[in-house]
Amino acid sequence: MSSNQIALKNVVSMETLTNAEVLSLIKRGIEFKNGAKAHYDEQHIIANLFFEPSTRTHKAFEVAELKLGCDLLDFDSKTSSINKGETLYDTILTMSALGVDVCVIRHPEVDYYKTLVESPTITTSIVNGGDGSGQHPSQSLLDLMTIYQEFGHFDGLKIAIAGDLDHSRVAKSNMQILKRLGAELYFAGPDVWRSEEFADYGQFVTLDEVVDQVDVLMLLRVQHERHDDDSLFSKENYHKMHGLTQERYDRLKDTAIIMHPAPVNRDVEIADHLVEAPKSRIVEQMTNGVFVRMAIIESVLNGRKK
């Protein structure tokens, strides 16, 4: 058994994970990436319940679960009893009663998981695949794995998180844990997308002020689906004012890396030709997402043995 294997009851928020647990999940993800295997004698059933569109998170969890040898229970929100008025709680209560070991859930309601993990009746483990504009722990962990692979530490790294801050669960999950791990944070993007909660974790800047100083430039997708008025910025103006242009790319340090949770609005957050540029780790993040999610699923399966 690897020293990086841990046991967790649920994985719903970065706030509920200790620094030691975070580092163990990252290192276990790296072990899986380097060829480590997990073996289970018993059957494990996992249901992936996605109530918002997703490609990377949904399919990365499926690949991770298949690599671990788990059985996947098919679930389609469009054909479920949700359409008859069934609540999320009752859906998960049903999954629990059927003997599902783990439910991976993405849902538009912030903190949807609280009533589930507090229930004395629901015994299935909950893994949060994203809750509205709240938390996205698996994305945060794959981001951390990518940074750790590059630098081998977090303490003292200068990291800029730039873009649609207010609507980003990625930004909120990452700022909390990166601050705890000793990184120096900067936030950039349109003023109207910067709530004061970010000021507790770092300082507001323009991208041009820090682009030549940062070790990591973490770009965020403009989330058109969460905006009441999407006419605030044209594609061209946003890219010129807040995006990664070739000129800004050229100012990055030689050792700096670019990240983005994807999907990418090309020529908005980042110039199209820079998505796969030498300093970009966007594709690597997607690859790492499979392996860190293997570590997450393994940890909750270990937690169920206790």
N, C-alpha and C positions, 0 to 999 in steps of 0.2 A: 504493500500500500504506500502510495506517495505521501510524503510529509505535507504536501500541499492540498491533500484531500480534506475537506471539511464537511460538517453536517449542519444544514440549515433547515428550519421548518418551512419557511417561505422566502421568496426573494421579491420584494415589492417596491423597495425604495432604497436609494443610496444612503439615506439618513439612518436606516436601520442596520447597516453593515458597519462593522468596526474597520479600522485601517488594516488590521491584521487579516481579517476576512477578505477584504478587497484585494490585498496583495496575494493571498493564497489563491483566489479565483483567477487572477491574472497569470500567476505562475503555473497553475494547473492548465489553463488555456494554452500556454506556451508548450507545456509537456505534451498535450494532445496534438498540437501543431507539429511537434517533433516526432510524432509516431506512437505516443503512449496509447494503451488500450484500457478499456474498462470492461470487466466481465461480471455478468449477473446470472446467477443460477435460476432466479425466479423471474416470472413475467412482470413487466411494468407497462401500464397503459397510460398514455398521455393524450389529452385533448387540447387542440389549439383553437381557441375561440376568439376570432378577430371580428370586431364589430365596426372597424374602420379599415379602409383599404391599406394594404401593406404588401410589398414584395420582399424586400431584404429581410426584415425582422421575421415575418411569417415563414418564409422558405428557409432561412438560416436555422430557425428553431427546428423545422422538420428535418433538415439534413443532419443537424446535431443529434436529434433523437434517433434517427435511423442509424447513425454511426455508433450510437450507444447500444443498439440492438433493441430499442423499445418498440412497442406496438402502438401505432397511431390510430386513435378513434376519430373517424370522420365527423366533422361538424361544419355545417353551413348555416350562418345566421339567417340567410334568406329563406331557408326551408324549416327553420326551427320554430318552436312554440313561442318564441319572442314575438312573432308576428300575430299571435293570438292574445298578446298582452302579458305573457309570462315575464316576470322580473328576472334580472340577472341573478339575484340571490337564489331564486327557485331553480333556475337553470343549473347553477353550480351545485345546489343541494341535490338535484337529480344526478349529476355526474358523480358526486360523492357517494350517493346511495348505490350507484351502479358499480362502484369499485374502481373508478378512475383514480390513479395515483397522483397525477399532476395535471392541473389546468393552467395553460399559458393563455393569458387574456390581454387583448387590447380593447379598450373601451373609451368612448368620448368623455365620460364623466370623470372629473378629477377625484382622486381618492376612492374610486369605486371599490377598491380591495379591502377597505377598512372593515366593513360589515362582514365580509367573507372570512377574513383571518380571525376576527373576534368571535365568530359563531362557534358554540360548543358542539353543534351538530355536524357541521361541514368538516370532514376529515381529509379531503383531498388537499394537496399542497398547491399554493397559488404562486405563480411566477408572473410578474407584471410585464407585459409586452408594450406598455405605454398607456398612460391614462390622461386623455385630453391634453392640456398644456401643463400637466403636472410632472410626473417622473417617467424616466425611461432607463431603468437600471442596466439592462443588457447592452444598450447602445453605449451608455457611459463606460461600462466595463470593457467593451471592445475598443473604445477610444483610449482608455487607460492602457490597455494591453499594447496598442500600437505605439503610444508614447514611450512606454517602458521598454519595448523592444528596441526603440531608436536610441534612447538616452540612458537606460538602466536605472533611472531615478526620477523623482518629481521635484524634490526639494530645490528651490531656487530657479526653476525653469520659468521663463517669461512666456505666458500663454495669452493670446488675444482671442476672444470669442466675438465674432463679428456678424451682424445681420439682424434677423427678426427675433430679437431677444425675448420679448414679452410672450410670444406665442410658442416658444421653443422649450419642450420638456428636456431636450438634449442640453441646452444651456443651463437649465436649473439643476439638473442632476450633476452635470460636470462641475459647475462652479462650487457646489457644496463640497464634493470630495477632493477636488484639486486644491482648494484652499486648505482643507484638513491635511493634505499630503505635502504642503509646503510650497506650492507653486505661487507665483506672483501673477495676478490676473488683471487683464484689461478688457473693457467692453466697448465695442464700436458698433455704429449703425445709426439709423435715423433716430432723432431725439424722441419721436412719438412712440417708439417701440422700446423705450428704456424706462422701466418702472424702478422705483427707489430701492426695491429689494436687492438689486444688483450692487448697489453702493456699499452694502455690508461685506461684499466679497472681493471687490476690486475697484478700479477707477475707470471713469468714462473718458474715452479719448476718441480722436478720429483715427482712421486706419493709417493715414499718412504720417501721423505723429509717431507711430510705434512699429511700422512695418519693417524697418531696418534693425529693430532691436529684439524682436520676439524669436523664441525658439520654435514655437508652434503657433500657426495661424489656423484657427478653427472657424471655418465659415458655416453659416446657417442658412438653410433654405428659406426663401420668402414664402410663407404659408398662405397662399392666396385663399385657400378654403376657410381660413379662420378670420378673414378680414371682411368687415361689413362694407367698407369702401376700398375697393382695390385700385382706385384711380389716383392714389396718392403719389405713386412714382411710376413713370414709364420705365420699360425695360432698359432703355438706353441711359436714361438719367440715373437710375439706381446703380447700374454697372459703373458708370463714370464716377459717381459720388462715393459709393460704398463697396464696390466689388473689387475682385482681384484682377486688375488689368495687367497687361504685359509689363508696363512701367513699374507697377508696384511689385510684381514678381521679381523683376531685376534688382530691386532694392533689398530683397530678403537676404539674410545671412546665408552663406554657403551651406551651413549645417541645419538650416531651418527646414521644417516640414509643413505641408499644407494638408488640412483635413476637412472633411465635409460628411455629414451623416447620410447624405443622399436621400431621395432622388435630387439630382442637381438641376437647377434651372440654368442651363448653359447660357453664357453671355449675360447673366444677371449677377449671381453671386461670384461667378468665376468665368473667365474667358474660355470659350469652348476648347481651344487648343491647349489649355493648361490643365485640363482635368486629368490627363495622363502624363503630365510633365515630370521631369526627374525629381523634383521636390515634392510632388504630390504623393500622398499615401491613401488616396480615396479608395482605390481598388484593394489595397492591402487591408484596409478597415473591413471591407466586406468579407474577405477571407478570414480575418481574425474573428469576425462575428460568429462563425460556425464553431470555432474551437472554444471561445469563452462561453458560449451558450452550452456546449457540452459540459463545461465545468459547472455551470449554474444548475443544469439538470441533475448532474451527478451529486451535487451538494444537497439538493432537496431529497433525492432518493436515499442518500446516506442518512439524512435527517429523519426519514420515515422508519428507519431501523431502530431508532432509539426508544 
